[in-house]
Amino acid sequence: MALTAGIVGLPNVGKSTLFNAITKSSAVTPQNPPSPID
């Protein structure tokens, strides 16, 4: 049986860190500067 899951959240809250911890891999994360919120 296949399992499909998704990780959803706001920017800069640790989604890639969680993914890396679960999969024991190293996902590449872009180093974009934060955008201003008006």
mmCIF entry with sequence, helices, sheets and N, C-alpha, C, O atoms, coordinates in Angstrom:
data_MODEL
# 
_entry.id   MODEL 
# 
_entity.id                         1 
_entity.type                       polymer 
_entity.pdbx_number_of_molecules   1 
# 
_entity_poly.entity_id                      1 
_entity_poly.type                           'polypeptide(L)' 
_entity_poly.nstd_linkage                   no 
_entity_poly.nstd_monomer                   no 
_entity_poly.pdbx_seq_one_letter_code       MALTAGIVGLPNVGKSTLFNAITKSSAVTPQNPPSPID 
_entity_poly.pdbx_seq_one_letter_code_can   MALTAGIVGLPNVGKSTLFNAITKSSAVTPQNPPSPID 
_entity_poly.pdbx_strand_id                 A 
# 
loop_
_entity_poly_seq.entity_id 
_entity_poly_seq.num 
_entity_poly_seq.mon_id 
_entity_poly_seq.hetero 
1 1  MET n 
1 2  ALA n 
1 3  LEU n 
1 4  THR n 
1 5  ALA n 
1 6  GLY n 
1 7  ILE n 
1 8  VAL n 
1 9  GLY n 
1 10 LEU n 
1 11 PRO n 
1 12 ASN n 
1 13 VAL n 
1 14 GLY n 
1 15 LYS n 
1 16 SER n 
1 17 THR n 
1 18 LEU n 
1 19 PHE n 
1 20 ASN n 
1 21 ALA n 
1 22 ILE n 
1 23 THR n 
1 24 LYS n 
1 25 SER n 
1 26 SER n 
1 27 ALA n 
1 28 VAL n 
1 29 THR n 
1 30 PRO n 
1 31 GLN n 
1 32 ASN n 
1 33 PRO n 
1 34 PRO n 
1 35 SER n 
1 36 PRO n 
1 37 ILE n 
1 38 ASP n 
# 
_struct_asym.id          A 
_struct_asym.entity_id   1 
# 
_struct_conf.conf_type_id            HELX_P 
_struct_conf.id                      HELX_P1 
_struct_conf.pdbx_PDB_helix_id       AA1 
_struct_conf.beg_label_comp_id       LYS 
_struct_conf.beg_label_asym_id       A 
_struct_conf.beg_label_seq_id        15 
_struct_conf.pdbx_beg_PDB_ins_code   ? 
_struct_conf.end_label_comp_id       THR 
_struct_conf.end_label_asym_id       A 
_struct_conf.end_label_seq_id        23 
_struct_conf.pdbx_end_PDB_ins_code   ? 
_struct_conf.beg_auth_comp_id        LYS 
_struct_conf.beg_auth_asym_id        A 
_struct_conf.beg_auth_seq_id         15 
_struct_conf.end_auth_comp_id        THR 
_struct_conf.end_auth_asym_id        A 
_struct_conf.end_auth_seq_id         23 
_struct_conf.pdbx_PDB_helix_class    1 
_struct_conf.details                 ? 
_struct_conf.pdbx_PDB_helix_length   9 
# 
_struct_conf_type.id          HELX_P 
_struct_conf_type.criteria    ? 
_struct_conf_type.reference   ? 
# 
loop_
_atom_site.group_PDB 
_atom_site.id 
_atom_site.type_symbol 
_atom_site.label_atom_id 
_atom_site.label_alt_id 
_atom_site.label_comp_id 
_atom_site.label_asym_id 
_atom_site.label_entity_id 
_atom_site.label_seq_id 
_atom_site.pdbx_PDB_ins_code 
_atom_site.Cartn_x 
_atom_site.Cartn_y 
_atom_site.Cartn_z 
_atom_site.occupancy 
_atom_site.B_iso_or_equiv 
_atom_site.pdbx_formal_charge 
_atom_site.auth_seq_id 
_atom_site.auth_comp_id 
_atom_site.auth_asym_id 
_atom_site.auth_atom_id 
_atom_site.pdbx_PDB_model_num 
ATOM 1   N N  . MET A 1 1  ? 0.846  -1.172 0.000  1.00 0.00 ? 1  MET A N  1 
ATOM 2   C CA . MET A 1 1  ? 0.000  0.000  0.000  1.00 0.00 ? 1  MET A CA 1 
ATOM 3   C C  . MET A 1 1  ? 0.900  1.247  0.000  1.00 0.00 ? 1  MET A C  1 
ATOM 4   O O  . MET A 1 1  ? 1.826  1.357  0.804  1.00 0.00 ? 1  MET A O  1 
ATOM 5   N N  . ALA A 1 2  ? 0.616  2.170  -0.903 1.00 0.00 ? 2  ALA A N  1 
ATOM 6   C CA . ALA A 1 2  ? 1.389  3.410  -0.997 1.00 0.00 ? 2  ALA A CA 1 
ATOM 7   C C  . ALA A 1 2  ? 0.781  4.477  -0.096 1.00 0.00 ? 2  ALA A C  1 
ATOM 8   O O  . ALA A 1 2  ? -0.434 4.529  0.096  1.00 0.00 ? 2  ALA A O  1 
ATOM 9   N N  . LEU A 1 3  ? 1.635  5.314  0.444  1.00 0.00 ? 3  LEU A N  1 
ATOM 10  C CA . LEU A 1 3  ? 1.203  6.405  1.308  1.00 0.00 ? 3  LEU A CA 1 
ATOM 11  C C  . LEU A 1 3  ? 1.653  7.713  0.675  1.00 0.00 ? 3  LEU A C  1 
ATOM 12  O O  . LEU A 1 3  ? 2.814  7.862  0.296  1.00 0.00 ? 3  LEU A O  1 
ATOM 13  N N  . THR A 1 4  ? 0.731  8.654  0.564  1.00 0.00 ? 4  THR A N  1 
ATOM 14  C CA . THR A 1 4  ? 1.053  9.980  0.056  1.00 0.00 ? 4  THR A CA 1 
ATOM 15  C C  . THR A 1 4  ? 0.802  10.986 1.161  1.00 0.00 ? 4  THR A C  1 
ATOM 16  O O  . THR A 1 4  ? -0.257 10.974 1.789  1.00 0.00 ? 4  THR A O  1 
ATOM 17  N N  . ALA A 1 5  ? 1.770  11.858 1.401  1.00 0.00 ? 5  ALA A N  1 
ATOM 18  C CA . ALA A 1 5  ? 1.646  12.858 2.461  1.00 0.00 ? 5  ALA A CA 1 
ATOM 19  C C  . ALA A 1 5  ? 2.217  14.175 1.964  1.00 0.00 ? 5  ALA A C  1 
ATOM 20  O O  . ALA A 1 5  ? 2.997  14.208 1.012  1.00 0.00 ? 5  ALA A O  1 
ATOM 21  N N  . GLY A 1 6  ? 1.825  15.244 2.610  1.00 0.00 ? 6  GLY A N  1 
ATOM 22  C CA . GLY A 1 6  ? 2.337  16.563 2.267  1.00 0.00 ? 6  GLY A CA 1 
ATOM 23  C C  . GLY A 1 6  ? 2.670  17.342 3.521  1.00 0.00 ? 6  GLY A C  1 
ATOM 24  O O  . GLY A 1 6  ? 2.084  17.117 4.580  1.00 0.00 ? 6  GLY A O  1 
ATOM 25  N N  . ILE A 1 7  ? 3.611  18.256 3.399  1.00 0.00 ? 7  ILE A N  1 
ATOM 26  C CA . ILE A 1 7  ? 3.975  19.139 4.505  1.00 0.00 ? 7  ILE A CA 1 
ATOM 27  C C  . ILE A 1 7  ? 3.616  20.549 4.070  1.00 0.00 ? 7  ILE A C  1 
ATOM 28  O O  . ILE A 1 7  ? 4.134  21.049 3.072  1.00 0.00 ? 7  ILE A O  1 
ATOM 29  N N  . VAL A 1 8  ? 2.737  21.181 4.813  1.00 0.00 ? 8  VAL A N  1 
ATOM 30  C CA . VAL A 1 8  ? 2.233  22.506 4.463  1.00 0.00 ? 8  VAL A CA 1 
ATOM 31  C C  . VAL A 1 8  ? 2.518  23.458 5.615  1.00 0.00 ? 8  VAL A C  1 
ATOM 32  O O  . VAL A 1 8  ? 2.388  23.079 6.779  1.00 0.00 ? 8  VAL A O  1 
ATOM 33  N N  . GLY A 1 9  ? 2.902  24.683 5.303  1.00 0.00 ? 9  GLY A N  1 
ATOM 34  C CA . GLY A 1 9  ? 3.138  25.663 6.353  1.00 0.00 ? 9  GLY A CA 1 
ATOM 35  C C  . GLY A 1 9  ? 3.633  26.976 5.787  1.00 0.00 ? 9  GLY A C  1 
ATOM 36  O O  . GLY A 1 9  ? 3.931  27.094 4.598  1.00 0.00 ? 9  GLY A O  1 
ATOM 37  N N  . LEU A 1 10 ? 3.713  27.943 6.652  1.00 0.00 ? 10 LEU A N  1 
ATOM 38  C CA . LEU A 1 10 ? 4.200  29.265 6.283  1.00 0.00 ? 10 LEU A CA 1 
ATOM 39  C C  . LEU A 1 10 ? 5.692  29.203 5.961  1.00 0.00 ? 10 LEU A C  1 
ATOM 40  O O  . LEU A 1 10 ? 6.363  28.236 6.323  1.00 0.00 ? 10 LEU A O  1 
ATOM 41  N N  . PRO A 1 11 ? 6.218  30.232 5.280  1.00 0.00 ? 11 PRO A N  1 
ATOM 42  C CA . PRO A 1 11 ? 7.652  30.266 4.994  1.00 0.00 ? 11 PRO A CA 1 
ATOM 43  C C  . PRO A 1 11 ? 8.479  30.336 6.286  1.00 0.00 ? 11 PRO A C  1 
ATOM 44  O O  . PRO A 1 11 ? 8.055  30.929 7.278  1.00 0.00 ? 11 PRO A O  1 
ATOM 45  N N  . ASN A 1 12 ? 9.645  29.730 6.252  1.00 0.00 ? 12 ASN A N  1 
ATOM 46  C CA . ASN A 1 12 ? 10.619 29.803 7.356  1.00 0.00 ? 12 ASN A CA 1 
ATOM 47  C C  . ASN A 1 12 ? 10.107 29.236 8.675  1.00 0.00 ? 12 ASN A C  1 
ATOM 48  O O  . ASN A 1 12 ? 10.383 29.790 9.739  1.00 0.00 ? 12 ASN A O  1 
ATOM 49  N N  . VAL A 1 13 ? 9.364  28.134 8.608  1.00 0.00 ? 13 VAL A N  1 
ATOM 50  C CA . VAL A 1 13 ? 8.894  27.508 9.849  1.00 0.00 ? 13 VAL A CA 1 
ATOM 51  C C  . VAL A 1 13 ? 9.499  26.125 10.071 1.00 0.00 ? 13 VAL A C  1 
ATOM 52  O O  . VAL A 1 13 ? 9.196  25.477 11.073 1.00 0.00 ? 13 VAL A O  1 
ATOM 53  N N  . GLY A 1 14 ? 10.349 25.660 9.153  1.00 0.00 ? 14 GLY A N  1 
ATOM 54  C CA . GLY A 1 14 ? 11.039 24.395 9.352  1.00 0.00 ? 14 GLY A CA 1 
ATOM 55  C C  . GLY A 1 14 ? 10.483 23.207 8.601  1.00 0.00 ? 14 GLY A C  1 
ATOM 56  O O  . GLY A 1 14 ? 10.690 22.069 9.021  1.00 0.00 ? 14 GLY A O  1 
ATOM 57  N N  . LYS A 1 15 ? 9.777  23.436 7.495  1.00 0.00 ? 15 LYS A N  1 
ATOM 58  C CA . LYS A 1 15 ? 9.219  22.316 6.716  1.00 0.00 ? 15 LYS A CA 1 
ATOM 59  C C  . LYS A 1 15 ? 10.326 21.432 6.159  1.00 0.00 ? 15 LYS A C  1 
ATOM 60  O O  . LYS A 1 15 ? 10.226 20.207 6.230  1.00 0.00 ? 15 LYS A O  1 
ATOM 61  N N  . SER A 1 16 ? 11.369 22.021 5.611  1.00 0.00 ? 16 SER A N  1 
ATOM 62  C CA . SER A 1 16 ? 12.473 21.233 5.051  1.00 0.00 ? 16 SER A CA 1 
ATOM 63  C C  . SER A 1 16 ? 13.228 20.501 6.150  1.00 0.00 ? 16 SER A C  1 
ATOM 64  O O  . SER A 1 16 ? 13.666 19.368 5.950  1.00 0.00 ? 16 SER A O  1 
ATOM 65  N N  . THR A 1 17 ? 13.384 21.123 7.293  1.00 0.00 ? 17 THR A N  1 
ATOM 66  C CA . THR A 1 17 ? 14.046 20.468 8.418  1.00 0.00 ? 17 THR A CA 1 
ATOM 67  C C  . THR A 1 17 ? 13.258 19.253 8.866  1.00 0.00 ? 17 THR A C  1 
ATOM 68  O O  . THR A 1 17 ? 13.840 18.204 9.141  1.00 0.00 ? 17 THR A O  1 
ATOM 69  N N  . LEU A 1 18 ? 11.948 19.380 8.944  1.00 0.00 ? 18 LEU A N  1 
ATOM 70  C CA . LEU A 1 18 ? 11.092 18.251 9.304  1.00 0.00 ? 18 LEU A CA 1 
ATOM 71  C C  . LEU A 1 18 ? 11.193 17.152 8.257  1.00 0.00 ? 18 LEU A C  1 
ATOM 72  O O  . LEU A 1 18 ? 11.319 15.975 8.597  1.00 0.00 ? 18 LEU A O  1 
ATOM 73  N N  . PHE A 1 19 ? 11.137 17.534 6.982  1.00 0.00 ? 19 PHE A N  1 
ATOM 74  C CA . PHE A 1 19 ? 11.252 16.558 5.896  1.00 0.00 ? 19 PHE A CA 1 
ATOM 75  C C  . PHE A 1 19 ? 12.583 15.817 5.972  1.00 0.00 ? 19 PHE A C  1 
ATOM 76  O O  . PHE A 1 19 ? 12.621 14.594 5.834  1.00 0.00 ? 19 PHE A O  1 
ATOM 77  N N  . ASN A 1 20 ? 13.668 16.546 6.188  1.00 0.00 ? 20 ASN A N  1 
ATOM 78  C CA . ASN A 1 20 ? 14.988 15.927 6.283  1.00 0.00 ? 20 ASN A CA 1 
ATOM 79  C C  . ASN A 1 20 ? 15.066 14.971 7.466  1.00 0.00 ? 20 ASN A C  1 
ATOM 80  O O  . ASN A 1 20 ? 15.676 13.908 7.356  1.00 0.00 ? 20 ASN A O  1 
ATOM 81  N N  . ALA A 1 21 ? 14.463 15.328 8.587  1.00 0.00 ? 21 ALA A N  1 
ATOM 82  C CA . ALA A 1 21 ? 14.487 14.461 9.766  1.00 0.00 ? 21 ALA A CA 1 
ATOM 83  C C  . ALA A 1 21 ? 13.690 13.185 9.526  1.00 0.00 ? 21 ALA A C  1 
ATOM 84  O O  . ALA A 1 21 ? 14.113 12.104 9.937  1.00 0.00 ? 21 ALA A O  1 
ATOM 85  N N  . ILE A 1 22 ? 12.547 13.300 8.869  1.00 0.00 ? 22 ILE A N  1 
ATOM 86  C CA . ILE A 1 22 ? 11.695 12.129 8.618  1.00 0.00 ? 22 ILE A CA 1 
ATOM 87  C C  . ILE A 1 22 ? 12.351 11.190 7.616  1.00 0.00 ? 22 ILE A C  1 
ATOM 88  O O  . ILE A 1 22 ? 12.351 9.975  7.810  1.00 0.00 ? 22 ILE A O  1 
ATOM 89  N N  . THR A 1 23 ? 12.909 11.748 6.544  1.00 0.00 ? 23 THR A N  1 
ATOM 90  C CA . THR A 1 23 ? 13.457 10.921 5.464  1.00 0.00 ? 23 THR A CA 1 
ATOM 91  C C  . THR A 1 23 ? 14.937 10.600 5.636  1.00 0.00 ? 23 THR A C  1 
ATOM 92  O O  . THR A 1 23 ? 15.491 9.812  4.868  1.00 0.00 ? 23 THR A O  1 
ATOM 93  N N  . LYS A 1 24 ? 15.578 11.195 6.626  1.00 0.00 ? 24 LYS A N  1 
ATOM 94  C CA . LYS A 1 24 ? 17.019 11.016 6.861  1.00 0.00 ? 24 LYS A CA 1 
ATOM 95  C C  . LYS A 1 24 ? 17.818 11.340 5.606  1.00 0.00 ? 24 LYS A C  1 
ATOM 96  O O  . LYS A 1 24 ? 18.778 10.648 5.268  1.00 0.00 ? 24 LYS A O  1 
ATOM 97  N N  . SER A 1 25 ? 17.402 12.412 4.916  1.00 0.00 ? 25 SER A N  1 
ATOM 98  C CA . SER A 1 25 ? 18.103 12.865 3.721  1.00 0.00 ? 25 SER A CA 1 
ATOM 99  C C  . SER A 1 25 ? 18.432 14.342 3.877  1.00 0.00 ? 25 SER A C  1 
ATOM 100 O O  . SER A 1 25 ? 18.357 14.889 4.977  1.00 0.00 ? 25 SER A O  1 
ATOM 101 N N  . SER A 1 26 ? 18.792 14.975 2.789  1.00 0.00 ? 26 SER A N  1 
ATOM 102 C CA . SER A 1 26 ? 19.161 16.382 2.837  1.00 0.00 ? 26 SER A CA 1 
ATOM 103 C C  . SER A 1 26 ? 18.524 17.119 1.671  1.00 0.00 ? 26 SER A C  1 
ATOM 104 O O  . SER A 1 26 ? 19.106 17.190 0.588  1.00 0.00 ? 26 SER A O  1 
ATOM 105 N N  . ALA A 1 27 ? 17.347 17.662 1.880  1.00 0.00 ? 27 ALA A N  1 
ATOM 106 C CA . ALA A 1 27 ? 16.670 18.441 0.849  1.00 0.00 ? 27 ALA A CA 1 
ATOM 107 C C  . ALA A 1 27 ? 17.358 19.802 0.730  1.00 0.00 ? 27 ALA A C  1 
ATOM 108 O O  . ALA A 1 27 ? 17.734 20.413 1.730  1.00 0.00 ? 27 ALA A O  1 
ATOM 109 N N  . VAL A 1 28 ? 17.511 20.254 -0.490 1.00 0.00 ? 28 VAL A N  1 
ATOM 110 C CA . VAL A 1 28 ? 18.133 21.552 -0.731 1.00 0.00 ? 28 VAL A CA 1 
ATOM 111 C C  . VAL A 1 28 ? 17.096 22.636 -0.485 1.00 0.00 ? 28 VAL A C  1 
ATOM 112 O O  . VAL A 1 28 ? 15.972 22.557 -0.980 1.00 0.00 ? 28 VAL A O  1 
ATOM 113 N N  . THR A 1 29 ? 17.481 23.650 0.282  1.00 0.00 ? 29 THR A N  1 
ATOM 114 C CA . THR A 1 29 ? 16.567 24.758 0.553  1.00 0.00 ? 29 THR A CA 1 
ATOM 115 C C  . THR A 1 29 ? 17.121 26.026 -0.079 1.00 0.00 ? 29 THR A C  1 
ATOM 116 O O  . THR A 1 29 ? 18.306 26.321 0.072  1.00 0.00 ? 29 THR A O  1 
ATOM 117 N N  . PRO A 1 30 ? 16.287 26.779 -0.784 1.00 0.00 ? 30 PRO A N  1 
ATOM 118 C CA . PRO A 1 30 ? 16.759 28.030 -1.386 1.00 0.00 ? 30 PRO A CA 1 
ATOM 119 C C  . PRO A 1 30 ? 17.041 29.068 -0.306 1.00 0.00 ? 30 PRO A C  1 
ATOM 120 O O  . PRO A 1 30 ? 16.336 29.130 0.702  1.00 0.00 ? 30 PRO A O  1 
ATOM 121 N N  . GLN A 1 31 ? 18.049 29.864 -0.514 1.00 0.00 ? 31 GLN A N  1 
ATOM 122 C CA . GLN A 1 31 ? 18.419 30.897 0.451  1.00 0.00 ? 31 GLN A CA 1 
ATOM 123 C C  . GLN A 1 31 ? 17.945 32.261 -0.044 1.00 0.00 ? 31 GLN A C  1 
ATOM 124 O O  . GLN A 1 31 ? 18.757 33.137 -0.341 1.00 0.00 ? 31 GLN A O  1 
ATOM 125 N N  . ASN A 1 32 ? 16.635 32.433 -0.129 1.00 0.00 ? 32 ASN A N  1 
ATOM 126 C CA . ASN A 1 32 ? 16.062 33.696 -0.577 1.00 0.00 ? 32 ASN A CA 1 
ATOM 127 C C  . ASN A 1 32 ? 15.924 34.635 0.609  1.00 0.00 ? 32 ASN A C  1 
ATOM 128 O O  . ASN A 1 32 ? 15.578 34.196 1.705  1.00 0.00 ? 32 ASN A O  1 
ATOM 129 N N  . PRO A 1 33 ? 16.190 35.920 0.406  1.00 0.00 ? 33 PRO A N  1 
ATOM 130 C CA . PRO A 1 33 ? 15.980 36.862 1.508  1.00 0.00 ? 33 PRO A CA 1 
ATOM 131 C C  . PRO A 1 33 ? 14.488 36.979 1.812  1.00 0.00 ? 33 PRO A C  1 
ATOM 132 O O  . PRO A 1 33 ? 13.664 36.863 0.904  1.00 0.00 ? 33 PRO A O  1 
ATOM 133 N N  . PRO A 1 34 ? 14.134 37.205 3.059  1.00 0.00 ? 34 PRO A N  1 
ATOM 134 C CA . PRO A 1 34 ? 12.710 37.344 3.386  1.00 0.00 ? 34 PRO A CA 1 
ATOM 135 C C  . PRO A 1 34 ? 12.100 38.542 2.674  1.00 0.00 ? 34 PRO A C  1 
ATOM 136 O O  . PRO A 1 34 ? 12.744 39.582 2.532  1.00 0.00 ? 34 PRO A O  1 
ATOM 137 N N  . SER A 1 35 ? 10.874 38.396 2.234  1.00 0.00 ? 35 SER A N  1 
ATOM 138 C CA . SER A 1 35 ? 10.201 39.496 1.551  1.00 0.00 ? 35 SER A CA 1 
ATOM 139 C C  . SER A 1 35 ? 9.452  40.336 2.579  1.00 0.00 ? 35 SER A C  1 
ATOM 140 O O  . SER A 1 35 ? 8.914  39.798 3.547  1.00 0.00 ? 35 SER A O  1 
ATOM 141 N N  . PRO A 1 36 ? 9.413  41.641 2.375  1.00 0.00 ? 36 PRO A N  1 
ATOM 142 C CA . PRO A 1 36 ? 8.710  42.510 3.329  1.00 0.00 ? 36 PRO A CA 1 
ATOM 143 C C  . PRO A 1 36 ? 7.201  42.301 3.255  1.00 0.00 ? 36 PRO A C  1 
ATOM 144 O O  . PRO A 1 36 ? 6.647  42.046 2.186  1.00 0.00 ? 36 PRO A O  1 
ATOM 145 N N  . ILE A 1 37 ? 6.561  42.410 4.384  1.00 0.00 ? 37 ILE A N  1 
ATOM 146 C CA . ILE A 1 37 ? 5.101  42.297 4.455  1.00 0.00 ? 37 ILE A CA 1 
ATOM 147 C C  . ILE A 1 37 ? 4.551  43.692 4.693  1.00 0.00 ? 37 ILE A C  1 
ATOM 148 O O  . ILE A 1 37 ? 4.916  44.354 5.665  1.00 0.00 ? 37 ILE A O  1 
ATOM 149 N N  . ASP A 1 38 ? 3.678  44.135 3.810  1.00 0.00 ? 38 ASP A N  1 
ATOM 150 C CA . ASP A 1 38 ? 3.100  45.487 3.938  1.00 0.00 ? 38 ASP A CA 1 
ATOM 151 C C  . ASP A 1 38 ? 1.940  45.488 4.885  1.00 0.00 ? 38 ASP A C  1 
ATOM 152 O O  . ASP A 1 38 ? 1.332  46.533 5.115  1.00 0.00 ? 38 ASP A O  1 
# 
